[in-house]
Amino acid sequence: MTSDLPTASAALAALRPRLPSPLEELRDERFTRRGVRLLLKRDDLIHPELPGNKWRKLEPNLRAAAEAGRRTLLTFGGAYSNHLRATAAAGRLLGFATVGVVRGEELADRPLNWSLTACVADGMRLRFVDRATYRRKAEPDVLAELAGGDCFVIPEGGSNAAAARGCAALGRELRGTADVVGIACGTGGTLAGLAAGLTASQRAIGFPVLKGGFLGAEIRDLQRAAFGGPRGAWTLDERFHCGGYARLSPELLAFASDFTSRHGLRVERLYVAKMLFGLTALASEGAFARGTTVAAVITGADPGL
């Protein structure tokens, strides 16, 4: 254990995350007319700058970085990555230097979008790489070249074994509250941990926000790394990615606007709206038996842009 660890641990505690996150019942006639109860698990309220699954995945990695004596975090993401913004904010709050490897070298010559501007404002150094290199980022030689010095590497989306174990707490918080838990999925780490934390009588449904059908294998790999094998009952519904990451169909935008009108809650579009859209469609299809309680995990806040 290094001399940095007590300071980092104290700083993590000082961030005062709101845990367990609130659980709110939402009366929505699209569910109630089917005899289904809808709850919102408000992980977006955990911390104002590290909301939702970002806190749950980053916290164990930040502790691991401190234990290893590393004070620079290197991670990966696209131009609008929630994970990059959360890592940059964590670095500023806790005194870690941060480096963000961004997919798309052409972006280096363009004005920064609002998301990358926020990263830079929090002290993150951005490194833009071409897409071919980005796809190979986990290969040892490529990673060695990208990381350079003495960085602590956090994977894209923050999903690794430590993150999955951190997200198991989300499942434990939901024990005894819901029969089905819905969650949006990017890299799969949150679902891997969530399912592990639920009881045998509960099941989780993941709604991938990327197309390609690759996520199931990655979740199984994460569970093997984190827990030694499969854990919990979970499935994926691949129908609601709306064309891929950061793609927003007219139907999705209409749904999100209607949801806000009905309930006064602005929903984050890239992840949360797709999950709620999927759960609402499943309810209308009769996928949930009467008497079922469904919990929707609100993993992030709408940036209000």
N, C-alpha and C positions, 0 to 999 in steps of 0.2 A: 504494500500500500504506500502511495507516495504522499509527500507532504501537501500536495494540492487537494487530496480527497476531502478532508474535513471542510475546507473552504467551499468546494463545489457542492458537497452535500448540504451544507448550511444554506447556500444560495438556492439550491433546488427547493428546499423546504420554505425558504422565504418567498418563493413565487406564489405560494398559497393557492394551489389548484383547488377548485371546487369539486370535491369527490366525497361520496359518489355523486355523479351528475344527476340533476333533477329528472323525475319521471312524471309526465303530465298526460292526463287523459284528454283526448280531442274527439269531440262529437262531430262526425262527418257522415252525412246521410248516405253516402255511397258505401259506407261500411255498416252503419247501423241498420239499414234496410235489409242487409244480409245476416243480421244477427251477430255481427263481428265488432268487437271492441278494439279501438285504436289508441295506442299510447305513443307518445313521443319521448324518446330517451335523449335528453338535451345535452349531449356531449359538446355542443357548440358553446356551452356556458362554463366549461371547465376553467378556461383562462382566456382573457381578452386577446392575447397575442399568440397563444399556443392552444388553439381550440381543438376539441374533439380528439380524434384518433391521432392527431399530430402530437399532442402531449403524451398520450399513452405509448406511442412508439418511440418518441425521442427520449423520454425520461430515462429508460434503462440504458440507452446508448450513451447518453451524457454521463451517466454514472460510470459506465465502462471506460469511457474516454478518460475520465478523471483518475480512475484506478490504474489505468495504463500510463498515466503521466503525460497524456497528449493534450495539448491546448489549442490545436488547430483541427477543425472538422472539415472534411471534404465530402461533398455529396453531389447528387445528379438530379436533373429535371429538365422539363420543357420550359418554354417561354412563359407559361402561366402557372407554373408549378406551385401548388399550395405548400408542398413539402420544402421547397427552396425558401419560401418566405418564412415558414415556421423555423427552419434551421437558422436562418439569418437573425431572426428575432431572439432565438435562444442564445445564440452567440453573443449578441449585444447585452442581453440581460445577465448572462453568467460569466462574461469575460473570456469567451472562446473566440479565436479568430475563425473565420469561415470562408470556404472556397466553394463556389457553385459551378459545376461543369454543366453547361447548357447545350442542349441538342440543337444544332444548326449554326454552322460557322458564318453563314450569311447574315445572321442577326448582329454580328459584331460591328457592321458598318451602318446599322440602322439606329434611329433613336430608340431608347429603351422604352418598353411598354410600362404600364403602371405597376405590374407585378415585379418586374426586374428592377424598376426604379426603387421599389420598397426594399428589395434585397440589398441594393447598394447603399441606401440610406441607413440600413442597419449594419453596415460595415462589411458586407460580403464582397469578396473579390470574384468576379465572374470570368469564366474561361469558356469560350465558345468553341465547339468542336464539330466537325462534319458528321453527318449521320452514320456513315460507315464506321467511323471510329467509335461513335457513341454506342452502336450496337455491340461492339467488342469490349465495352468498358469493364466487364468482369474478368476478361482474360488477364492473366498475371502480368504479361509484359506491357499491355496497354495500361493497366491499372498502375503499375509501377511508374510509368512515364507521366501519367496524369497526376498522381499523388505527390510525386517528388518527395521531399523531406519527410518529416516525422508527423504525418497527418493521421488522424483517426477517420477511417472511411466508413460512411453510412450509405447503404445502397439507395438506389432510386426509390422514392416513396417511403423511405425509412424502414422497409420491410426486411427483417432478418429474424433469426431465432430469438434474439433478445426482445425485439419488438413484439413478436407473436406472444411471448410469455407475458409481456406487459399488457397486451390487449386481452389476455385471459381474465383480467380483473373486470373488464366490461361484461363478459358473460356471467361472472359470479355476481355482479351487481343486479343482473336481470333474473337470477334464479327465483322461481316462485311468482314471477310477475306476468309472464307472457308464455303462450304456447309456441309462437312463431316470432322470430326476430329478423327484420329486414335491414340490410346494410348495403351501401354502395361500395364497390370494389375497384381499386386502381391496380395496385400491385399484390393484393391478397393478404397482406400481413394481418390486417385487422380481423378479417373473417377467420383466418387460421386460429387466432387467439380467442376470438369471441366464441366460436364453436367449442373450443376446448374448455371454456369456463362454464358453459351451460350444463344443465342436468340432462340425464338420459331421456327425459320426457319432452324436452324442448328441441326445436330445430331452427336452424338459421338459413335464410335465403340471401345469397349475394347477387347484386345487380352490377355486372361489369360495366364500366364506362368506356372501355376500349373494346374494339371488335377484334376477332382473331381466334377465339376459342382456346387460347393457351393457358388461361388462368387456373383451371382445375389442377393441372399438373404442378404449377408453381405453389399452389396452396398445399397440396400433398407434400411437396418437398419441404416447405416451411414447417409443417407439422412434424415431419420426421426429424428435422434439425432441432426443433424446439422441445418436442415432447417424446421423441423416440418412435413415433408412429402415428397413425390416424387418431383423431380425437373428435368426438361429437358428431352430430347429424347435421350436414349442410348440403345445400345444392346451389347451383348457379342458374339464373335466368338471363340468357344472353340477348333478349329481344329489345332492350331499352337503352342501348348505347347511342342511338340516334346518329349512327354513322361513324362514331369513334370519339376519341378524347377531344374535348373542347368543341365538339359538334353539337349544335342546338337546333333541333327541328322545329318548324312552326307549331307542331302539336305539343312538343315539350314546353315551349315558351307560353303557349296558351294555357296549358295545365298549370304552370308555375304562377302565372298571373291570377288565374282563377283561385288557386289555393290561397294566395295572399289575400284576395278579396273575401274569401270565405272565413279565414281564420286570423287575419291580421299578422301573419308571420311571413316575412320575406324569406324565401328559400334559396339557398345557394344552387346555382344552375348546373354546374359541371358534374356534380356528384349527387347531392341530396335530392334535387328535383327528379333525377332519373330513377332513383330508388323509390320515391313516393309515387311517381307515375307508374312504376312497375307494380307496387303493392296495390294501388287503386285498380289497375287493370286486372290483377289476380282476383281481387274481391268481386269485381263485376263478372268475372268468368265463373264464379262459384268455387274457387280453389280452396277457400277456407270454410270449414263446416260451421254451422251455427253454434254460437257459444265460444268460438275461438277468440283469444286475445292476441292481437298482433302488436308488437313494439317496433317502431321505426326509429333507427338510430340516426340522429341529426349530427353528422360528423363535422360540419363546418358552417360558418356564418356567411351570409351573403355580403360581398364587399361593398354593396351599395353604389356600384359604378354604372 
